[in-house]
Amino acid sequence: MNETSFQDLEGNEVCRAEAPRQRRTKFYYVYILQSEIDQKRFYTGFTEDLDSRLKSHNSGQCHHTSKYKPWHIKSAVAFADRRKALDFEEYLKSPSGRAFAKKRL
């Protein structure tokens, strides 16, 4: 008997249908951080790994955020399309995008 088969109640070998492998969707994140020491300080960024990126911000590895650490995630948006995520990050860093984030996120 191999890994893809089993025996029925009468001892006959029966093939088991393999479940189709599902592809995991890779996500790209646009996030907004808020400083815990200065609640008026925010940082907007892009990453493929939200948890490790937050750790790098809080460990002081990022020049732009090291002065106001620690940070917490205020908002995060996941995209399946990398280009759309980068475009949204760019928008959030524009004057109208900052106004949108302040009001909606």
N, C-alpha and C positions, 0 to 999 in steps of 0.2 A: 504494500500500500504506500503511495507517495503522499506528499504534503497537500496535494490538491484533491484528495479523495478521502472517503470514509466508508464505513460499513453500515449497511442498513440492518434492520432487526434480524434478518435471516443470514447475516454474515456475508452478503454479497458486496463486492466493492462498488461504490457509487462515486462518480465524479462530482466534485463540488465546483460550481461556477465561481470563478474569481470575480470579486467586486472590481469594477473599473476604478483605476487610480484617479483620484480627483486632484487637479492642479490647485495648489494654494495660490491665491491671488496675492501678489506682492503689492504692498501699499507704500505710498509716499506721503509724508506728513508735513503739513504747514502748521506751526504751533506759535502760540503767544505765551511768553513767560511773564510772570509778575514777580518783582522783587519782594522778599519777605521783610526786608529792612526799610525799604522805601516803596510804599504801596502805589506811588505815582510813576514808578519806573517799569517799563515794559520792554520786551525784546521779541521780535518776530523772526522766525527761522524756518528752515526746511531740513528734513532728515528722512532717512529710511528706517532708523531705529530710534524711536522716541525715548525709550528708557535709558539707553546708553548716552544719548545726546544730553538729556537732563543731567545725568551724572557728570558729564564732562563740563557742563556749565557750572554746576555746583562745586566741582573740584578746583575751579579756577583755571582750567586749561584754555578757556576762551577769553581772549583779551577784552572783547566788548562787554562781557558780562561779569568779569571777575570782581569788579569794584562793588557791585550791589548784590553779591550772593549772600545767602542762598535764594534760589528761585523755586517757584512752583508753576505747574502748567495751569494757565488760566483757560485756554481753549486750544483744541487741536482738531484739525480736519484731515481725514484720510482720503487720498485719491488713488485710484488704480492707474491713472495716467500720469507719468512723471512730468511731462510738459505742462499739463494743466496745473499741477501742484506748484511748479516753479513760477508759472504766470500768476497764480493766486498769491504767492508769497510776494512777488514784485508789486502786485496791486495793493496788498496790505501795507506795503512800505511807502506808498504814494500818499499825498495829502487826503484824497477822497477815500482811500482804503483805510487810513488811520481813523477817519471819521466814522466809517462803516464799522470798524472793529470796536471802537469806543461805544457805539450805540447798540450794536447787535451781538457782539461776541463776548 
